Amino acid sequence: MTSPQFSIRIPSELEQRLMGYAKQNGMTKTKVMIDALAHYLGCAEDVPLTRRVSELEKRVSALEAEKTGK
């Protein structure tokens, strides 16, 4: 079964931030938008737990590396 698709237009500044966030967190733009939409709609708990934990681990590692200057 395929997932529904839709198209939106966003300001170029927002797209740049989206791409930067996705790259920094090792995610696709689609995953970032799905997670953001789920959070905005109050159903973020529907995002699989293993994926959320994996993303949090990546963020913590990035913050630790930033803190230590690596």
NORGI-V103818 format. One record per residue. PHI is phi in degrees with one decimal (* if undefined). NEAR is the number of other C-alpha atoms within 8 Angstrom. Layout:
PHI	NEAR
PHI	NEAR
This chain:
*	2
-89.8	3
-87.2	4
-62.2	4
-122.4	4
-151.1	4
-118.6	4
-136.9	4
-111.5	4
-128.9	6
-61.3	6
-60.3	6
-63.8	6
-68.4	8
-63.5	9
-61.8	8
-66.0	8
-61.3	10
-64.0	9
-63.5	8
-63.2	8
-61.1	12
-64.4	9
-61.4	7
-101.9	9
63.7	6
-122.2	9
-85.6	8
-61.4	9
-61.1	6
-64.0	8
-61.4	11
-67.0	8
-63.8	8
-62.9	10
-64.4	8
-66.1	8
-62.4	12
-64.4	9
-60.9	8
-84.5	7
78.0	6
-126.6	9
-61.9	10
-66.1	6
-78.0	6
-73.4	10
-52.4	7
-58.9	7
-61.9	6
-68.8	8
-63.8	9
-64.7	8
-59.8	8
-67.2	9
-65.6	8
-61.5	8
-63.7	9
-65.1	9
-63.8	8
-60.9	8
-64.5	8
-66.6	8
-64.5	8
-64.7	9
-64.2	8
-66.3	7
-87.8	6
78.8	5
-91.9	5
